[in-house]
Amino acid sequence: MKRKLFTILPLLCGVALVMGVSSCDDPVPGPGPDPDPEAHTVSYLDGETVLHTEEVEDGKTAPEWDPTATVTDKTFLGWYGEPTLTHAYDFTTPVTDDLSIFGSFVSYQEDTRRWALAGSGQTELLRLSNWGTVFNDEHYMVKEDVDGANIYTIEINLFSGDQFQFTDPVIDEEAGTVSWGHQRGGGYLVEPTRDGTEYFSVGGGLGADNYTSNITANVDGRYKFTLTTYPAGDFQKDDSPETYNNRNYYDTLEWERVGDSTETRPETTTTFFIKGAEITSWANLQNDHTLMVETDGIHTLNNVYLRTSDEFMFASLVTDTATGEVSEGNAYIRGSNLTEASKELVSGEANMKVLARTAIITSFMMRKRKH
């Protein structure tokens, strides 16, 4: 049978050649291209309104459609991957299923607030501010004359370690009180790190989230800040009625370093003190019972009475050694800064609580941090 097979095959190849079919040496043709490749629908939305759709072949990328000709009564700020507008959509991602892309749009509304600098540090403006205790004309940002936009600017000196943010001050002249209104903190800052250098860090202080956290300067210099606001996009966090719980997904705080600081860094000393719910009613009281004493690089608070579960914290004061001027500092002793013996007496990190079951007399100690 094998001999017959070998003699028949050449005959079959010869027949194939006579009939005009490919020879036995030609490769067998593979399947052709899919005449109807799978496609997915990409929808571009403003809220729940579909503005545009595209049919995208499976595995291909969605085009970055420009909505400005379609939506003319709002400012377009970019495309996002979810309706909360938390993460920008990556247009290099292959499309493998039907997809919705959400646009960031906001209507224009005039901002009537007066945004001002509030903070603490070693530059003149921040020492004077003392975390918004004082708002002079030079603390206020200048609103630029731009049609259809709310743009505020300010130029300030900063030293490494200075902390600040911007707020709309609430000043009651009759009562003689000053408080913070809406806040624009670290969460609004654009590109705190540039060219591998972290010019600013976010999260200093005791803010509940980055939106209200302090901005800490890491590089000395003179800076220009530009705050762009979209009041139509404001909302209250957790439906809170308090103005300091105002948030906005659209506002931005941009910056540029315009040169070296025009001030000389002063020589200062830092002193820590305790304040709490019961011990001081959260007031900043500095006396022999609340101030810590530094000896050989260790800060100690002796013979302090604290009740069980009393909530407290350690804040700081900064004194200019040349002028004697005192202002509230931006350094805090946290639970992790305490010595091991002191850690056993409390719980918590920023705000701490007493663990003992009865009123106690104790000493809190913190080793001096190296800068």
C-alpha positions in Angstrom: 0.0 0.0 0.0 2.9 2.4 0.8 4.3 2.0 -2.7 1.0 2.7 -4.3 0.6 5.9 -2.2 4.0 7.2 -3.4 3.2 6.6 -7.0 -0.3 8.2 -6.8 0.8 11.5 -5.2 2.8 12.8 -8.1 -0.1 12.0 -10.4 -2.4 14.0 -8.2 0.0 16.9 -8.1 0.2 16.8 -11.9 -3.5 16.8 -12.2 -3.7 19.8 -9.9 -1.2 21.7 -12.2 -3.2 20.9 -15.3 -6.3 22.2 -13.6 -4.6 25.5 -12.7 -4.6 24.8 -8.9 -1.5 25.5 -6.8 1.2 22.9 -6.8 1.9 20.6 -3.8 4.9 22.8 -2.9 2.7 26.0 -2.4 1.6 26.7 1.2 -1.9 26.1 2.2 -3.8 29.5 2.3 -4.7 30.6 5.8 -7.9 32.3 6.9 -8.5 35.8 5.6 -9.1 38.9 7.6 -12.2 39.1 9.7 -14.7 40.8 7.4 -16.6 42.2 10.3 -14.3 42.7 13.4 -16.0 43.3 16.7 -16.7 46.9 17.6 -17.6 48.6 20.9 -19.6 51.8 21.6 -17.7 54.5 23.4 -20.0 57.2 24.9 -18.9 60.6 25.9 -21.0 62.1 28.7 -21.7 65.3 30.5 -23.3 64.0 33.7 -25.9 61.6 32.5 -26.3 63.2 29.1 -24.6 61.5 26.1 -22.9 64.1 24.0 -21.3 61.9 21.4 -20.6 58.2 20.6 -17.8 56.4 18.6 -17.6 52.9 17.3 -14.2 51.6 18.2 -12.7 48.3 17.0 -11.9 45.8 19.7 -8.4 46.4 21.0 -8.1 49.9 19.5 -8.0 53.1 21.5 -10.8 55.7 21.8 -10.3 59.0 20.2 -10.0 62.1 22.4 -13.1 63.8 21.2 -13.2 67.6 21.5 -16.6 68.7 23.0 -16.1 72.4 22.8 -18.1 72.9 19.6 -21.0 70.9 21.1 -21.0 72.3 24.7 -20.6 76.1 24.3 -22.1 77.3 27.6 -19.6 75.5 30.0 -15.9 75.3 30.5 -14.5 71.8 29.6 -11.7 70.6 31.9 -11.0 67.1 30.7 -12.2 63.5 30.4 -12.4 61.1 33.3 -12.9 57.4 33.8 -15.7 57.6 36.3 -18.6 59.9 37.1 -16.9 61.2 40.3 -14.2 62.7 38.1 -11.5 61.3 40.3 -9.1 59.9 37.7 -8.4 61.3 34.2 -9.2 58.8 31.5 -6.2 57.2 29.8 -6.7 57.4 26.1 -3.9 54.9 25.5 -6.0 52.1 27.0 -7.3 49.5 24.5 -11.1 49.3 24.3 -12.4 45.8 25.0 -16.0 46.5 25.8 -18.7 49.2 25.6 -17.4 52.2 27.5 -18.5 55.5 29.0 -16.1 58.5 29.4 -17.2 61.3 31.6 -16.5 65.0 30.9 -15.6 67.6 33.5 -17.8 70.6 32.6 -18.6 73.6 34.8 -20.7 76.6 34.2 -19.3 80.1 34.8 -20.4 81.9 38.0 -18.8 85.0 39.3 -16.7 84.5 42.5 -17.4 87.3 45.0 -15.1 85.8 47.7 -11.9 87.5 48.7 -9.2 84.8 48.9 -6.3 85.4 51.3 -3.1 83.7 52.5 -3.2 82.0 55.9 -0.4 80.2 57.5 2.7 80.1 59.7 6.4 80.2 59.1 9.5 82.4 59.1 8.6 84.8 56.3 7.1 88.2 57.4 3.7 87.6 55.9 3.3 84.1 57.5 4.6 85.2 60.9 2.1 88.1 60.8 -0.7 85.8 59.6 -0.3 83.4 62.5 -2.8 81.0 60.9 -5.3 83.6 59.9 -5.2 85.6 63.2 -4.4 88.6 61.0 -5.5 89.4 57.5 -3.9 92.6 56.1 -4.2 93.9 52.6 -1.0 92.1 51.6 -2.4 88.8 52.6 -5.2 89.0 50.0 -4.9 87.7 46.5 -5.6 90.0 43.6 -8.5 89.1 41.3 -7.4 89.4 37.7 -9.7 91.2 35.2 -10.5 88.3 32.9 -13.9 87.9 31.3 -15.7 84.6 32.1 -13.0 83.4 34.6 -12.2 83.8 38.3 -8.5 84.1 38.6 -6.7 85.2 41.7 -2.9 85.7 42.1 -0.4 86.5 44.9 3.4 86.7 45.0 5.0 85.7 48.3 8.3 84.7 49.9 8.6 81.2 51.3 11.3 79.4 53.4 11.6 75.6 53.7 9.2 74.4 56.4 6.7 77.3 56.0 3.1 76.0 55.9 0.1 77.8 54.4 -3.2 77.6 52.4 -5.8 80.0 51.1 -9.1 80.9 52.7 -12.1 83.3 52.3 -11.8 85.1 55.7 -15.0 85.6 57.8 -14.4 88.8 59.7 -17.0 90.0 62.3 -15.8 93.6 63.1 -18.5 94.1 65.6 -17.6 91.0 67.6 -13.9 91.5 66.9 -13.5 87.9 65.6 -11.7 86.4 62.6 -12.3 82.9 61.3 -11.7 80.9 58.2 -14.3 80.5 55.5 -13.9 78.3 52.4 -10.4 76.7 52.2 -8.2 75.8 49.3 -5.4 73.7 50.6 -2.9 71.1 49.3 -5.5 69.1 47.4 -5.9 71.9 44.9 -2.1 72.3 44.3 -1.0 71.4 40.7 2.3 69.6 40.3 4.0 70.0 43.7 6.9 68.0 42.3 8.7 69.2 39.1 11.8 68.0 37.4 12.4 65.5 40.2 12.3 68.2 42.9 9.5 68.2 45.5 9.0 71.9 45.9 5.9 71.4 48.1 4.5 68.6 50.2 0.8 68.1 51.1 -0.7 66.8 54.2 1.0 68.8 56.9 -0.9 69.9 60.0 -4.1 68.3 61.1 -6.4 68.7 58.1 -9.2 66.1 57.7 -8.2 65.5 54.1 -5.9 66.9 51.5 -8.3 69.5 50.3 -8.0 71.3 53.7 -4.4 70.2 54.5 -1.6 72.6 54.7 0.9 73.1 51.9 4.5 72.9 53.2 7.3 74.7 51.3 10.4 72.5 50.7 12.5 75.0 48.7 13.2 78.6 49.6 12.2 81.2 47.1 9.7 83.7 45.9 6.6 82.2 44.4 3.6 83.3 42.4 0.4 81.4 43.1 -2.7 81.4 40.8 -6.0 80.2 42.2 -8.7 79.6 39.6 -12.2 79.0 41.0 -15.4 77.7 39.6 -18.1 78.5 42.3 -20.8 76.7 40.3 -19.0 73.5 41.1 -18.9 74.0 44.9 -20.4 71.4 47.2 -20.5 70.8 50.9 -18.6 67.7 52.2 -21.0 65.3 53.8 -23.8 67.9 53.5 -22.1 69.9 56.3 -23.4 73.5 56.7 -20.0 74.7 57.8 -18.2 76.9 55.3 -14.9 75.2 55.9 -16.3 71.9 54.6 -16.8 73.5 51.2 -15.1 71.5 48.4 -14.7 71.8 44.6 -13.4 69.3 42.0 -12.7 72.0 39.5 -10.7 74.7 41.3 -6.9 74.7 40.8 -3.9 76.3 42.6 -1.0 76.7 40.2 2.4 78.1 41.0 5.8 79.2 39.7 9.0 80.0 41.4 9.9 83.5 40.2 13.2 83.9 42.0 15.0 83.8 45.3 13.4 85.0 48.4 13.7 88.8 49.0 13.9 88.2 52.8 16.6 86.7 55.0 15.6 83.7 57.1 15.4 84.8 60.8 16.8 82.9 63.7 14.0 81.3 65.7 13.4 78.9 68.6 10.4 76.5 68.9 8.5 75.7 72.1 5.8 73.1 72.4 2.7 73.3 74.6 -0.3 71.1 75.3 -3.9 72.0 74.7 -7.0 69.8 74.9 -10.8 69.4 75.4 -10.7 69.5 79.2 -7.3 70.8 80.1 -7.6 74.1 78.1 -11.0 73.8 76.3 -8.8 73.8 73.2 -7.6 77.3 73.9 -3.9 78.2 73.3 -2.8 78.8 76.9 0.9 79.1 77.6 1.9 78.8 81.2 4.0 76.7 83.5 1.4 73.9 83.4 1.1 73.7 79.6 4.6 74.6 78.2 7.2 71.9 77.6 10.7 72.4 78.7 13.7 71.5 76.5 16.8 70.0 78.1 19.5 68.4 76.1 17.3 68.0 73.0 14.4 66.5 74.9 11.0 68.3 75.4 9.3 67.4 78.6 5.9 68.3 80.1 6.0 67.6 83.9 3.2 67.2 86.4 0.3 67.7 84.1 -3.2 66.5 85.2 -5.2 64.7 82.5 -8.5 62.9 83.0 -9.3 59.5 81.5 -10.1 59.8 77.7 -9.3 63.5 77.7 -8.4 64.4 74.1 -5.4 66.6 73.6 -2.6 67.6 71.3 0.9 69.2 71.4 1.2 72.4 69.3 4.1 74.9 69.0 5.2 78.5 69.3 7.9 80.1 67.3 10.0 83.0 68.7 12.1 85.3 66.7 15.3 85.5 68.7 16.1 89.0 67.3 12.8 90.7 67.9 11.2 88.5 70.5 8.1 88.2 68.3 6.1 85.1 69.0 3.7 83.3 66.6 1.9 80.0 66.4 4.1 77.3 64.8 3.4 74.7 62.2 5.1 71.8 64.0 3.2 69.3 66.1 4.2 66.5 68.4 2.4 63.3 67.3 2.0 60.1 69.0 4.8 58.5 67.0 7.2 61.3 68.2 6.9 60.4 71.9 9.4 58.3 73.8 8.4 54.7 74.4 7.4 55.3 78.0 5.1 58.1 77.0 3.5 56.1 74.2 2.2 53.6 76.8 0.1 56.4 78.4 -1.8 57.5 75.3 -3.6 56.5 72.1 -3.9 58.3 68.8 -1.5 60.2 66.6 -2.4 63.9 66.0 -5.1 64.2 68.6 -4.3 61.8 71.5 -6.3 60.4 74.4 -5.3 59.4 77.9 -5.4 55.6 78.5 -5.3 55.6 82.3 -8.6 54.8 84.2 -8.2 57.7 86.6 -6.8 61.2 86.7 -3.0 60.9 86.4 0.2 63.0 86.9 2.8 62.2 84.3 5.5 63.4 82.1 5.5 63.5 78.3 8.8 63.5 76.5 9.8 64.0 72.9 13.2 63.8 71.4 14.2 66.8 69.4 13.8 66.2 65.7 16.8 66.8 63.4 16.2 69.1 60.4 
